[in-house]
Amino acid sequence: KIIFYFVCELKFEIVPNPANSYSSIRLNASESGDVRVLITNILGDKVSAYTQKVNANVINQIEIPSNVFNNKGIYFVNIDINGKKSTKKLVIQ
């Protein structure tokens, strides 16, 4: 019995990072669809969640609302598009 594992990594960047209050996600998706964005604090508590449509094979810019970050610290930005997920750390100064 042979088992194959495929790793589908969803790559994105957060700019600027570290940030003072404003930040955005740059994502080049391989397929169009709805991106679910979940932002959590260092304790794993949900800070914000929203969905935005993205297009395939172009740089999509997703704004992170400035009112999301009430405190300085470390946050995690989780994105999910069509079952492909990825997480990055965001530092708010």
PDB file of N, CA, C and O in Angstrom:
ATOM      1  N   LYS A   1       0.854  -1.178   0.000  1.00  0.00           N
ATOM      2  CA  LYS A   1       0.000   0.000   0.000  1.00  0.00           C
ATOM      3  C   LYS A   1       0.894   1.233   0.000  1.00  0.00           C
ATOM      4  O   LYS A   1       1.765   1.375   0.859  1.00  0.00           O
ATOM      5  N   ILE A   2       0.679   2.118  -0.960  1.00  0.00           N
ATOM      6  CA  ILE A   2       1.446   3.354  -1.070  1.00  0.00           C
ATOM      7  C   ILE A   2       0.529   4.521  -0.778  1.00  0.00           C
ATOM      8  O   ILE A   2      -0.564   4.625  -1.334  1.00  0.00           O
ATOM      9  N   ILE A   3       0.986   5.401   0.102  1.00  0.00           N
ATOM     10  CA  ILE A   3       0.208   6.586   0.454  1.00  0.00           C
ATOM     11  C   ILE A   3       1.000   7.816   0.034  1.00  0.00           C
ATOM     12  O   ILE A   3       2.178   7.955   0.365  1.00  0.00           O
ATOM     13  N   PHE A   4       0.346   8.696  -0.693  1.00  0.00           N
ATOM     14  CA  PHE A   4       0.973   9.935  -1.117  1.00  0.00           C
ATOM     15  C   PHE A   4       0.386  11.082  -0.321  1.00  0.00           C
ATOM     16  O   PHE A   4      -0.825  11.154  -0.115  1.00  0.00           O
ATOM     17  N   TYR A   5       1.242  11.969   0.119  1.00  0.00           N
ATOM     18  CA  TYR A   5       0.803  13.166   0.809  1.00  0.00           C
ATOM     19  C   TYR A   5       1.164  14.373  -0.058  1.00  0.00           C
ATOM     20  O   TYR A   5       2.303  14.520  -0.503  1.00  0.00           O
ATOM     21  N   PHE A   6       0.200  15.205  -0.280  1.00  0.00           N
ATOM     22  CA  PHE A   6       0.420  16.422  -1.053  1.00  0.00           C
ATOM     23  C   PHE A   6       0.304  17.614  -0.123  1.00  0.00           C
ATOM     24  O   PHE A   6      -0.657  17.730   0.637  1.00  0.00           O
ATOM     25  N   VAL A   7       1.268  18.482  -0.184  1.00  0.00           N
ATOM     26  CA  VAL A   7       1.234  19.687   0.631  1.00  0.00           C
ATOM     27  C   VAL A   7       0.843  20.849  -0.275  1.00  0.00           C
ATOM     28  O   VAL A   7       1.553  21.176  -1.226  1.00  0.00           O
ATOM     29  N   CYS A   8      -0.280  21.459   0.029  1.00  0.00           N
ATOM     30  CA  CYS A   8      -0.736  22.617  -0.725  1.00  0.00           C
ATOM     31  C   CYS A   8      -0.544  23.839   0.157  1.00  0.00           C
ATOM     32  O   CYS A   8      -1.341  24.101   1.057  1.00  0.00           O
ATOM     33  N   GLU A   9       0.502  24.570  -0.106  1.00  0.00           N
ATOM     34  CA  GLU A   9       0.790  25.746   0.700  1.00  0.00           C
ATOM     35  C   GLU A   9       0.244  26.971   0.000  1.00  0.00           C
ATOM     36  O   GLU A   9       0.466  27.178  -1.193  1.00  0.00           O
ATOM     37  N   LEU A  10      -0.457  27.759   0.743  1.00  0.00           N
ATOM     38  CA  LEU A  10      -1.014  28.999   0.244  1.00  0.00           C
ATOM     39  C   LEU A  10      -0.081  30.113   0.692  1.00  0.00           C
ATOM     40  O   LEU A  10       0.080  30.334   1.892  1.00  0.00           O
ATOM     41  N   LYS A  11       0.530  30.808  -0.239  1.00  0.00           N
ATOM     42  CA  LYS A  11       1.517  31.822   0.104  1.00  0.00           C
ATOM     43  C   LYS A  11       0.905  33.212  -0.004  1.00  0.00           C
ATOM     44  O   LYS A  11       0.203  33.538  -0.962  1.00  0.00           O
ATOM     45  N   PHE A  12       1.197  34.020   1.016  1.00  0.00           N
ATOM     46  CA  PHE A  12       0.762  35.401   1.013  1.00  0.00           C
ATOM     47  C   PHE A  12       1.734  36.212   1.845  1.00  0.00           C
ATOM     48  O   PHE A  12       2.532  35.654   2.598  1.00  0.00           O
ATOM     49  N   GLU A  13       1.669  37.534   1.710  1.00  0.00           N
ATOM     50  CA  GLU A  13       2.507  38.390   2.537  1.00  0.00           C
ATOM     51  C   GLU A  13       1.647  39.459   3.187  1.00  0.00           C
ATOM     52  O   GLU A  13       0.602  39.845   2.663  1.00  0.00           O
ATOM     53  N   ILE A  14       2.106  39.928   4.334  1.00  0.00           N
ATOM     54  CA  ILE A  14       1.426  40.985   5.057  1.00  0.00           C
ATOM     55  C   ILE A  14       2.348  42.202   5.014  1.00  0.00           C
ATOM     56  O   ILE A  14       3.517  42.118   5.391  1.00  0.00           O
ATOM     57  N   VAL A  15       1.811  43.333   4.549  1.00  0.00           N
ATOM     58  CA  VAL A  15       2.620  44.554   4.446  1.00  0.00           C
ATOM     59  C   VAL A  15       1.883  45.734   5.050  1.00  0.00           C
ATOM     60  O   VAL A  15       0.672  45.837   4.850  1.00  0.00           O
ATOM     61  N   PRO A  16       2.523  46.609   5.760  1.00  0.00           N
ATOM     62  CA  PRO A  16       3.835  46.409   6.349  1.00  0.00           C
ATOM     63  C   PRO A  16       3.759  45.437   7.525  1.00  0.00           C
ATOM     64  O   PRO A  16       2.688  45.214   8.090  1.00  0.00           O
ATOM     65  N   ASN A  17       4.868  44.879   7.874  1.00  0.00           N
ATOM     66  CA  ASN A  17       4.949  43.973   9.021  1.00  0.00           C
ATOM     67  C   ASN A  17       6.379  44.017   9.544  1.00  0.00           C
ATOM     68  O   ASN A  17       7.283  43.510   8.878  1.00  0.00           O
ATOM     69  N   PRO A  18       6.613  44.602  10.706  1.00  0.00           N
ATOM     70  CA  PRO A  18       5.649  45.089  11.696  1.00  0.00           C
ATOM     71  C   PRO A  18       4.921  46.347  11.214  1.00  0.00           C
ATOM     72  O   PRO A  18       5.385  47.055  10.320  1.00  0.00           O
ATOM     73  N   ALA A  19       3.765  46.599  11.839  1.00  0.00           N
ATOM     74  CA  ALA A  19       2.908  47.726  11.455  1.00  0.00           C
ATOM     75  C   ALA A  19       2.523  48.522  12.685  1.00  0.00           C
ATOM     76  O   ALA A  19       2.631  48.046  13.815  1.00  0.00           O
ATOM     77  N   ASN A  20       2.065  49.758  12.443  1.00  0.00           N
ATOM     78  CA  ASN A  20       1.570  50.586  13.543  1.00  0.00           C
ATOM     79  C   ASN A  20       0.079  50.365  13.752  1.00  0.00           C
ATOM     80  O   ASN A  20      -0.364  50.189  14.888  1.00  0.00           O
ATOM     81  N   SER A  21      -0.692  50.370  12.691  1.00  0.00           N
ATOM     82  CA  SER A  21      -2.123  50.099  12.805  1.00  0.00           C
ATOM     83  C   SER A  21      -2.669  49.531  11.503  1.00  0.00           C
ATOM     84  O   SER A  21      -3.461  48.588  11.517  1.00  0.00           O
ATOM     85  N   TYR A  22      -2.249  50.100  10.384  1.00  0.00           N
ATOM     86  CA  TYR A  22      -2.755  49.688   9.078  1.00  0.00           C
ATOM     87  C   TYR A  22      -1.891  48.573   8.501  1.00  0.00           C
ATOM     88  O   TYR A  22      -0.664  48.613   8.591  1.00  0.00           O
ATOM     89  N   SER A  23      -2.542  47.586   7.911  1.00  0.00           N
ATOM     90  CA  SER A  23      -1.810  46.525   7.227  1.00  0.00           C
ATOM     91  C   SER A  23      -2.706  45.928   6.154  1.00  0.00           C
ATOM     92  O   SER A  23      -3.924  46.105   6.189  1.00  0.00           O
ATOM     93  N   SER A  24      -2.112  45.226   5.207  1.00  0.00           N
ATOM     94  CA  SER A  24      -2.898  44.555   4.182  1.00  0.00           C
ATOM     95  C   SER A  24      -2.241  43.237   3.803  1.00  0.00           C
ATOM     96  O   SER A  24      -1.056  43.014   4.049  1.00  0.00           O
ATOM     97  N   ILE A  25      -3.040  42.377   3.200  1.00  0.00           N
ATOM     98  CA  ILE A  25      -2.595  41.055   2.761  1.00  0.00           C
ATOM     99  C   ILE A  25      -2.442  41.099   1.252  1.00  0.00           C
ATOM    100  O   ILE A  25      -3.342  41.553   0.546  1.00  0.00           O
ATOM    101  N   ARG A  26      -1.304  40.628   0.752  1.00  0.00           N
ATOM    102  CA  ARG A  26      -1.103  40.476  -0.692  1.00  0.00           C
ATOM    103  C   ARG A  26      -1.087  38.989  -0.999  1.00  0.00           C
ATOM    104  O   ARG A  26      -0.296  38.228  -0.442  1.00  0.00           O
ATOM    105  N   LEU A  27      -1.972  38.595  -1.891  1.00  0.00           N
ATOM    106  CA  LEU A  27      -2.172  37.181  -2.180  1.00  0.00           C
ATOM    107  C   LEU A  27      -2.271  36.977  -3.678  1.00  0.00           C
ATOM    108  O   LEU A  27      -3.047  37.656  -4.350  1.00  0.00           O
ATOM    109  N   ASN A  28      -1.484  36.037  -4.210  1.00  0.00           N
ATOM    110  CA  ASN A  28      -1.594  35.633  -5.602  1.00  0.00           C
ATOM    111  C   ASN A  28      -2.195  34.234  -5.598  1.00  0.00           C
ATOM    112  O   ASN A  28      -1.479  33.243  -5.456  1.00  0.00           O
ATOM    113  N   ALA A  29      -3.503  34.159  -5.753  1.00  0.00           N
ATOM    114  CA  ALA A  29      -4.221  32.892  -5.671  1.00  0.00           C
ATOM    115  C   ALA A  29      -4.159  32.149  -7.002  1.00  0.00           C
ATOM    116  O   ALA A  29      -4.189  32.762  -8.069  1.00  0.00           O
ATOM    117  N   SER A  30      -4.071  30.835  -6.926  1.00  0.00           N
ATOM    118  CA  SER A  30      -4.051  30.027  -8.150  1.00  0.00           C
ATOM    119  C   SER A  30      -5.456  29.788  -8.690  1.00  0.00           C
ATOM    120  O   SER A  30      -5.622  29.296  -9.806  1.00  0.00           O
ATOM    121  N   GLU A  31      -6.471  30.138  -7.893  1.00  0.00           N
ATOM    122  CA  GLU A  31      -7.855  29.986  -8.329  1.00  0.00           C
ATOM    123  C   GLU A  31      -8.697  31.086  -7.704  1.00  0.00           C
ATOM    124  O   GLU A  31      -8.381  31.585  -6.624  1.00  0.00           O
ATOM    125  N   SER A  32      -9.773  31.463  -8.391  1.00  0.00           N
ATOM    126  CA  SER A  32     -10.682  32.474  -7.869  1.00  0.00           C
ATOM    127  C   SER A  32     -11.557  31.860  -6.787  1.00  0.00           C
ATOM    128  O   SER A  32     -11.774  30.649  -6.754  1.00  0.00           O
ATOM    129  N   GLY A  33     -12.048  32.708  -5.913  1.00  0.00           N
ATOM    130  CA  GLY A  33     -12.936  32.221  -4.870  1.00  0.00           C
ATOM    131  C   GLY A  33     -13.036  33.201  -3.724  1.00  0.00           C
ATOM    132  O   GLY A  33     -12.551  34.330  -3.802  1.00  0.00           O
ATOM    133  N   ASP A  34     -13.675  32.750  -2.659  1.00  0.00           N
ATOM    134  CA  ASP A  34     -13.808  33.557  -1.458  1.00  0.00           C
ATOM    135  C   ASP A  34     -12.679  33.229  -0.498  1.00  0.00           C
ATOM    136  O   ASP A  34     -12.437  32.062  -0.189  1.00  0.00           O
ATOM    137  N   VAL A  35     -11.993  34.250  -0.031  1.00  0.00           N
ATOM    138  CA  VAL A  35     -10.945  34.074   0.965  1.00  0.00           C
ATOM    139  C   VAL A  35     -11.543  34.388   2.324  1.00  0.00           C
ATOM    140  O   VAL A  35     -12.109  35.460   2.537  1.00  0.00           O
ATOM    141  N   ARG A  36     -11.410  33.438   3.238  1.00  0.00           N
ATOM    142  CA  ARG A  36     -11.825  33.675   4.619  1.00  0.00           C
ATOM    143  C   ARG A  36     -10.596  34.111   5.396  1.00  0.00           C
ATOM    144  O   ARG A  36      -9.583  33.411   5.418  1.00  0.00           O
ATOM    145  N   VAL A  37     -10.689  35.272   6.034  1.00  0.00           N
ATOM    146  CA  VAL A  37      -9.597  35.823   6.823  1.00  0.00           C
ATOM    147  C   VAL A  37     -10.002  35.765   8.292  1.00  0.00           C
ATOM    148  O   VAL A  37     -11.063  36.261   8.671  1.00  0.00           O
ATOM    149  N   LEU A  38      -9.162  35.165   9.103  1.00  0.00           N
ATOM    150  CA  LEU A  38      -9.381  35.093  10.545  1.00  0.00           C
ATOM    151  C   LEU A  38      -8.138  35.652  11.222  1.00  0.00           C
ATOM    152  O   LEU A  38      -7.025  35.186  10.980  1.00  0.00           O
ATOM    153  N   ILE A  39      -8.337  36.651  12.070  1.00  0.00           N
ATOM    154  CA  ILE A  39      -7.228  37.248  12.808  1.00  0.00           C
ATOM    155  C   ILE A  39      -7.417  36.917  14.281  1.00  0.00           C
ATOM    156  O   ILE A  39      -8.472  37.164  14.865  1.00  0.00           O
ATOM    157  N   THR A  40      -6.359  36.349  14.868  1.00  0.00           N
ATOM    158  CA  THR A  40      -6.410  35.988  16.283  1.00  0.00           C
ATOM    159  C   THR A  40      -5.258  36.665  17.023  1.00  0.00           C
ATOM    160  O   THR A  40      -4.251  37.043  16.425  1.00  0.00           O
ATOM    161  N   ASN A  41      -5.432  36.809  18.341  1.00  0.00           N
ATOM    162  CA  ASN A  41      -4.332  37.337  19.146  1.00  0.00           C
ATOM    163  C   ASN A  41      -3.422  36.189  19.560  1.00  0.00           C
ATOM    164  O   ASN A  41      -3.643  35.041  19.173  1.00  0.00           O
ATOM    165  N   ILE A  42      -2.414  36.498  20.338  1.00  0.00           N
ATOM    166  CA  ILE A  42      -1.419  35.489  20.733  1.00  0.00           C
ATOM    167  C   ILE A  42      -2.035  34.358  21.564  1.00  0.00           C
ATOM    168  O   ILE A  42      -1.491  33.255  21.621  1.00  0.00           O
ATOM    169  N   LEU A  43      -3.182  34.643  22.210  1.00  0.00           N
ATOM    170  CA  LEU A  43      -3.856  33.630  23.019  1.00  0.00           C
ATOM    171  C   LEU A  43      -4.805  32.756  22.199  1.00  0.00           C
ATOM    172  O   LEU A  43      -5.378  31.797  22.715  1.00  0.00           O
ATOM    173  N   GLY A  44      -4.964  33.097  20.913  1.00  0.00           N
ATOM    174  CA  GLY A  44      -5.858  32.331  20.050  1.00  0.00           C
ATOM    175  C   GLY A  44      -7.280  32.856  20.031  1.00  0.00           C
ATOM    176  O   GLY A  44      -8.155  32.250  19.412  1.00  0.00           O
ATOM    177  N   ASP A  45      -7.526  33.986  20.708  1.00  0.00           N
ATOM    178  CA  ASP A  45      -8.857  34.586  20.705  1.00  0.00           C
ATOM    179  C   ASP A  45      -9.109  35.289  19.377  1.00  0.00           C
ATOM    180  O   ASP A  45      -8.236  35.982  18.855  1.00  0.00           O
ATOM    181  N   LYS A  46     -10.316  35.102  18.835  1.00  0.00           N
ATOM    182  CA  LYS A  46     -10.672  35.738  17.566  1.00  0.00           C
ATOM    183  C   LYS A  46     -10.762  37.245  17.749  1.00  0.00           C
ATOM    184  O   LYS A  46     -11.448  37.732  18.647  1.00  0.00           O
ATOM    185  N   VAL A  47     -10.062  37.978  16.887  1.00  0.00           N
ATOM    186  CA  VAL A  47     -10.080  39.432  16.908  1.00  0.00           C
ATOM    187  C   VAL A  47     -10.973  39.948  15.777  1.00  0.00           C
ATOM    188  O   VAL A  47     -11.694  40.931  15.944  1.00  0.00           O
ATOM    189  N   SER A  48     -10.915  39.271  14.622  1.00  0.00           N
ATOM    190  CA  SER A  48     -11.708  39.669  13.473  1.00  0.00           C
ATOM    191  C   SER A  48     -11.830  38.497  12.506  1.00  0.00           C
ATOM    192  O   SER A  48     -10.948  37.642  12.433  1.00  0.00           O
ATOM    193  N   ALA A  49     -12.926  38.470  11.770  1.00  0.00           N
ATOM    194  CA  ALA A  49     -13.129  37.463  10.731  1.00  0.00           C
ATOM    195  C   ALA A  49     -13.982  38.078   9.630  1.00  0.00           C
ATOM    196  O   ALA A  49     -14.989  38.730   9.906  1.00  0.00           O
ATOM    197  N   TYR A  50     -13.581  37.869   8.398  1.00  0.00           N
ATOM    198  CA  TYR A  50     -14.352  38.373   7.277  1.00  0.00           C
ATOM    199  C   TYR A  50     -14.001  37.584   6.023  1.00  0.00           C
ATOM    200  O   TYR A  50     -13.039  36.816   6.006  1.00  0.00           O
ATOM    201  N   THR A  51     -14.791  37.783   4.976  1.00  0.00           N
ATOM    202  CA  THR A  51     -14.608  37.077   3.706  1.00  0.00           C
ATOM    203  C   THR A  51     -14.492  38.100   2.584  1.00  0.00           C
ATOM    204  O   THR A  51     -15.174  39.125   2.592  1.00  0.00           O
ATOM    205  N   GLN A  52     -13.625  37.813   1.624  1.00  0.00           N
ATOM    206  CA  GLN A  52     -13.471  38.691   0.464  1.00  0.00           C
ATOM    207  C   GLN A  52     -13.216  37.844  -0.772  1.00  0.00           C
ATOM    208  O   GLN A  52     -12.527  36.825  -0.707  1.00  0.00           O
ATOM    209  N   LYS A  53     -13.772  38.270  -1.893  1.00  0.00           N
ATOM    210  CA  LYS A  53     -13.552  37.570  -3.160  1.00  0.00           C
ATOM    211  C   LYS A  53     -12.174  37.931  -3.723  1.00  0.00           C
ATOM    212  O   LYS A  53     -11.729  39.075  -3.626  1.00  0.00           O
ATOM    213  N   VAL A  54     -11.506  36.929  -4.314  1.00  0.00           N
ATOM    214  CA  VAL A  54     -10.225  37.157  -4.977  1.00  0.00           C
ATOM    215  C   VAL A  54     -10.252  36.548  -6.368  1.00  0.00           C
ATOM    216  O   VAL A  54     -11.036  35.642  -6.653  1.00  0.00           O
ATOM    217  N   ASN A  55      -9.388  37.058  -7.223  1.00  0.00           N
ATOM    218  CA  ASN A  55      -9.264  36.565  -8.591  1.00  0.00           C
ATOM    219  C   ASN A  55      -7.992  35.748  -8.741  1.00  0.00           C
ATOM    220  O   ASN A  55      -7.009  35.964  -8.032  1.00  0.00           O
ATOM    221  N   ALA A  56      -8.026  34.818  -9.664  1.00  0.00           N
ATOM    222  CA  ALA A  56      -6.877  33.946  -9.907  1.00  0.00           C
ATOM    223  C   ALA A  56      -5.795  34.660 -10.697  1.00  0.00           C
ATOM    224  O   ALA A  56      -6.073  35.503 -11.549  1.00  0.00           O
ATOM    225  N   ASN A  57      -4.536  34.297 -10.388  1.00  0.00           N
ATOM    226  CA  ASN A  57      -3.354  34.700 -11.158  1.00  0.00           C
ATOM    227  C   ASN A  57      -3.122  36.209 -11.251  1.00  0.00           C
ATOM    228  O   ASN A  57      -2.540  36.695 -12.221  1.00  0.00           O
ATOM    229  N   VAL A  58      -3.577  36.938 -10.244  1.00  0.00           N
ATOM    230  CA  VAL A  58      -3.269  38.360 -10.113  1.00  0.00           C
ATOM    231  C   VAL A  58      -2.957  38.610  -8.641  1.00  0.00           C
ATOM    232  O   VAL A  58      -3.339  37.823  -7.777  1.00  0.00           O
ATOM    233  N   ILE A  59      -2.265  39.701  -8.364  1.00  0.00           N
ATOM    234  CA  ILE A  59      -1.992  40.058  -6.974  1.00  0.00           C
ATOM    235  C   ILE A  59      -3.249  40.701  -6.397  1.00  0.00           C
ATOM    236  O   ILE A  59      -3.644  41.792  -6.808  1.00  0.00           O
ATOM    237  N   ASN A  60      -3.865  40.023  -5.451  1.00  0.00           N
ATOM    238  CA  ASN A  60      -5.035  40.548  -4.755  1.00  0.00           C
ATOM    239  C   ASN A  60      -4.563  41.228  -3.476  1.00  0.00           C
ATOM    240  O   ASN A  60      -3.727  40.689  -2.750  1.00  0.00           O
ATOM    241  N   GLN A  61      -5.098  42.406  -3.205  1.00  0.00           N
ATOM    242  CA  GLN A  61      -4.762  43.095  -1.969  1.00  0.00           C
ATOM    243  C   GLN A  61      -6.004  43.139  -1.093  1.00  0.00           C
ATOM    244  O   GLN A  61      -7.050  43.650  -1.494  1.00  0.00           O
ATOM    245  N   ILE A  62      -5.869  42.599   0.100  1.00  0.00           N
ATOM    246  CA  ILE A  62      -6.976  42.535   1.051  1.00  0.00           C
ATOM    247  C   ILE A  62      -6.621  43.435   2.227  1.00  0.00           C
ATOM    248  O   ILE A  62      -5.646  43.191   2.937  1.00  0.00           O
ATOM    249  N   GLU A  63      -7.415  44.470   2.421  1.00  0.00           N
ATOM    250  CA  GLU A  63      -7.161  45.414   3.502  1.00  0.00           C
ATOM    251  C   GLU A  63      -7.557  44.804   4.844  1.00  0.00           C
ATOM    252  O   GLU A  63      -8.604  44.167   4.960  1.00  0.00           O
ATOM    253  N   ILE A  64      -6.724  45.002   5.841  1.00  0.00           N
ATOM    254  CA  ILE A  64      -7.064  44.616   7.208  1.00  0.00           C
ATOM    255  C   ILE A  64      -7.574  45.884   7.883  1.00  0.00           C
ATOM    256  O   ILE A  64      -6.825  46.853   8.006  1.00  0.00           O
ATOM    257  N   PRO A  65      -8.834  45.899   8.323  1.00  0.00           N
ATOM    258  CA  PRO A  65      -9.383  47.115   8.923  1.00  0.00           C
ATOM    259  C   PRO A  65      -8.540  47.599  10.103  1.00  0.00           C
ATOM    260  O   PRO A  65      -8.118  46.803  10.942  1.00  0.00           O
ATOM    261  N   SER A  66      -8.298  48.912  10.158  1.00  0.00           N
ATOM    262  CA  SER A  66      -7.428  49.469  11.194  1.00  0.00           C
ATOM    263  C   SER A  66      -8.029  49.345  12.588  1.00  0.00           C
ATOM    264  O   SER A  66      -7.292  49.357  13.575  1.00  0.00           O
ATOM    265  N   ASN A  67      -9.350  49.227  12.691  1.00  0.00           N
ATOM    266  CA  ASN A  67      -9.978  49.117  14.011  1.00  0.00           C
ATOM    267  C   ASN A  67      -9.859  47.718  14.614  1.00  0.00           C
ATOM    268  O   ASN A  67     -10.338  47.482  15.724  1.00  0.00           O
ATOM    269  N   VAL A  68      -9.234  46.801  13.904  1.00  0.00           N
ATOM    270  CA  VAL A  68      -9.065  45.429  14.395  1.00  0.00           C
ATOM    271  C   VAL A  68      -8.085  45.374  15.567  1.00  0.00           C
ATOM    272  O   VAL A  68      -8.275  44.601  16.506  1.00  0.00           O
ATOM    273  N   PHE A  69      -7.044  46.191  15.506  1.00  0.00           N
ATOM    274  CA  PHE A  69      -5.962  46.102  16.482  1.00  0.00           C
ATOM    275  C   PHE A  69      -6.118  47.163  17.560  1.00  0.00           C
ATOM    276  O   PHE A  69      -5.758  48.324  17.364  1.00  0.00           O
ATOM    277  N   ASN A  70      -6.658  46.751  18.701  1.00  0.00           N
ATOM    278  CA  ASN A  70      -6.836  47.670  19.824  1.00  0.00           C
ATOM    279  C   ASN A  70      -5.573  47.796  20.656  1.00  0.00           C
ATOM    280  O   ASN A  70      -5.370  48.805  21.331  1.00  0.00           O
ATOM    281  N   ASN A  71      -4.729  46.785  20.614  1.00  0.00           N
ATOM    282  CA  ASN A  71      -3.525  46.756  21.437  1.00  0.00           C
ATOM    283  C   ASN A  71      -2.308  46.410  20.596  1.00  0.00           C
ATOM    284  O   ASN A  71      -2.412  45.758  19.557  1.00  0.00           O
ATOM    285  N   LYS A  72      -1.154  46.860  21.065  1.00  0.00           N
ATOM    286  CA  LYS A  72       0.099  46.441  20.457  1.00  0.00           C
ATOM    287  C   LYS A  72       0.322  44.975  20.799  1.00  0.00           C
ATOM    288  O   LYS A  72      -0.138  44.499  21.836  1.00  0.00           O
ATOM    289  N   GLY A  73       1.027  44.259  19.930  1.00  0.00           N
ATOM    290  CA  GLY A  73       1.322  42.868  20.234  1.00  0.00           C
ATOM    291  C   GLY A  73       1.433  42.012  18.995  1.00  0.00           C
ATOM    292  O   GLY A  73       1.562  42.509  17.876  1.00  0.00           O
ATOM    293  N   ILE A  74       1.379  40.712  19.222  1.00  0.00           N
ATOM    294  CA  ILE A  74       1.504  39.731  18.148  1.00  0.00           C
ATOM    295  C   ILE A  74       0.126  39.182  17.810  1.00  0.00           C
ATOM    296  O   ILE A  74      -0.646  38.811  18.694  1.00  0.00           O
ATOM    297  N   TYR A  75      -0.163  39.138  16.529  1.00  0.00           N
ATOM    298  CA  TYR A  75      -1.422  38.595  16.020  1.00  0.00           C
ATOM    299  C   TYR A  75      -1.095  37.548  14.958  1.00  0.00           C
ATOM    300  O   TYR A  75       0.005  37.521  14.407  1.00  0.00           O
ATOM    301  N   PHE A  76      -2.062  36.699  14.687  1.00  0.00           N
ATOM    302  CA  PHE A  76      -1.913  35.710  13.625  1.00  0.00           C
ATOM    303  C   PHE A  76      -3.003  35.920  12.590  1.00  0.00           C
ATOM    304  O   PHE A  76      -4.184  36.016  12.925  1.00  0.00           O
ATOM    305  N   VAL A  77      -2.597  35.990  11.332  1.00  0.00           N
ATOM    306  CA  VAL A  77      -3.518  36.165  10.213  1.00  0.00           C
ATOM    307  C   VAL A  77      -3.635  34.811   9.521  1.00  0.00           C
ATOM    308  O   VAL A  77      -2.664  34.293   8.970  1.00  0.00           O
ATOM    309  N   ASN A  78      -4.833  34.253   9.560  1.00  0.00           N
ATOM    310  CA  ASN A  78      -5.113  32.943   8.961  1.00  0.00           C
ATOM    311  C   ASN A  78      -5.981  33.169   7.731  1.00  0.00           C
ATOM    312  O   ASN A  78      -7.005  33.847   7.807  1.00  0.00           O
ATOM    313  N   ILE A  79      -5.576  32.605   6.601  1.00  0.00           N
ATOM    314  CA  ILE A  79      -6.413  32.702   5.413  1.00  0.00           C
ATOM    315  C   ILE A  79      -6.752  31.306   4.909  1.00  0.00           C
ATOM    316  O   ILE A  79      -5.980  30.359   5.058  1.00  0.00           O
ATOM    317  N   ASP A  80      -7.919  31.215   4.314  1.00  0.00           N
ATOM    318  CA  ASP A  80      -8.432  29.944   3.791  1.00  0.00           C
ATOM    319  C   ASP A  80      -9.143  30.248   2.483  1.00  0.00           C
ATOM    320  O   ASP A  80     -10.109  31.011   2.460  1.00  0.00           O
ATOM    321  N   ILE A  81      -8.668  29.653   1.389  1.00  0.00           N
ATOM    322  CA  ILE A  81      -9.347  29.786   0.100  1.00  0.00           C
ATOM    323  C   ILE A  81      -9.533  28.394  -0.479  1.00  0.00           C
ATOM    324  O   ILE A  81      -8.567  27.683  -0.757  1.00  0.00           O
ATOM    325  N   ASN A  82     -10.761  28.029  -0.649  1.00  0.00           N
ATOM    326  CA  ASN A  82     -11.128  26.728  -1.215  1.00  0.00           C
ATOM    327  C   ASN A  82     -10.428  25.565  -0.516  1.00  0.00           C
ATOM    328  O   ASN A  82      -9.979  24.619  -1.164  1.00  0.00           O
ATOM    329  N   GLY A  83     -10.339  25.643   0.814  1.00  0.00           N
ATOM    330  CA  GLY A  83      -9.747  24.557   1.589  1.00  0.00           C
ATOM    331  C   GLY A  83      -8.244  24.633   1.765  1.00  0.00           C
ATOM    332  O   GLY A  83      -7.678  23.855   2.533  1.00  0.00           O
ATOM    333  N   LYS A  84      -7.585  25.548   1.076  1.00  0.00           N
ATOM    334  CA  LYS A  84      -6.142  25.742   1.248  1.00  0.00           C
ATOM    335  C   LYS A  84      -5.943  26.808   2.319  1.00  0.00           C
ATOM    336  O   LYS A  84      -6.526  27.889   2.250  1.00  0.00           O
ATOM    337  N   LYS A  85      -5.111  26.491   3.310  1.00  0.00           N
ATOM    338  CA  LYS A  85      -4.966  27.375   4.459  1.00  0.00           C
ATOM    339  C   LYS A  85      -3.511  27.740   4.700  1.00  0.00           C
ATOM    340  O   LYS A  85      -2.591  26.984   4.386  1.00  0.00           O
ATOM    341  N   SER A  86      -3.336  28.928   5.271  1.00  0.00           N
ATOM    342  CA  SER A  86      -1.999  29.364   5.662  1.00  0.00           C
ATOM    343  C   SER A  86      -2.124  30.408   6.767  1.00  0.00           C
ATOM    344  O   SER A  86      -3.139  31.095   6.881  1.00  0.00           O
ATOM    345  N   THR A  87      -1.076  30.512   7.575  1.00  0.00           N
ATOM    346  CA  THR A  87      -1.068  31.442   8.711  1.00  0.00           C
ATOM    347  C   THR A  87       0.252  32.192   8.726  1.00  0.00           C
ATOM    348  O   THR A  87       1.307  31.624   8.441  1.00  0.00           O
ATOM    349  N   LYS A  88       0.182  33.482   9.064  1.00  0.00           N
ATOM    350  CA  LYS A  88       1.387  34.295   9.222  1.00  0.00           C
ATOM    351  C   LYS A  88       1.242  35.156  10.463  1.00  0.00           C
ATOM    352  O   LYS A  88       0.137  35.500  10.883  1.00  0.00           O
ATOM    353  N   LYS A  89       2.382  35.492  11.034  1.00  0.00           N
ATOM    354  CA  LYS A  89       2.425  36.338  12.216  1.00  0.00           C
ATOM    355  C   LYS A  89       2.467  37.800  11.786  1.00  0.00           C
ATOM    356  O   LYS A  89       3.142  38.158  10.822  1.00  0.00           O
ATOM    357  N   LEU A  90       1.724  38.649  12.526  1.00  0.00           N
ATOM    358  CA  LEU A  90       1.725  40.081  12.297  1.00  0.00           C
ATOM    359  C   LEU A  90       2.024  40.764  13.620  1.00  0.00           C
ATOM    360  O   LEU A  90       1.388  40.476  14.634  1.00  0.00           O
ATOM    361  N   VAL A  91       2.995  41.670  13.608  1.00  0.00           N
ATOM    362  CA  VAL A  91       3.372  42.410  14.810  1.00  0.00           C
ATOM    363  C   VAL A  91       2.826  43.829  14.697  1.00  0.00           C
ATOM    364  O   VAL A  91       3.089  44.531  13.721  1.00  0.00           O
ATOM    365  N   ILE A  92       2.056  44.246  15.716  1.00  0.00           N
ATOM    366  CA  ILE A  92       1.548  45.606  15.792  1.00  0.00           C
ATOM    367  C   ILE A  92       2.345  46.351  16.849  1.00  0.00           C
ATOM    368  O   ILE A  92       2.390  45.934  18.006  1.00  0.00           O
ATOM    369  N   GLN A  93       2.977  47.457  16.455  1.00  0.00           N
ATOM    370  CA  GLN A  93       3.841  48.222  17.365  1.00  0.00           C
ATOM    371  C   GLN A  93       3.099  49.404  17.958  1.00  0.00           C
ATOM    372  O   GLN A  93       3.670  50.159  18.745  1.00  0.00           O
TER     373      GLN A  93
END
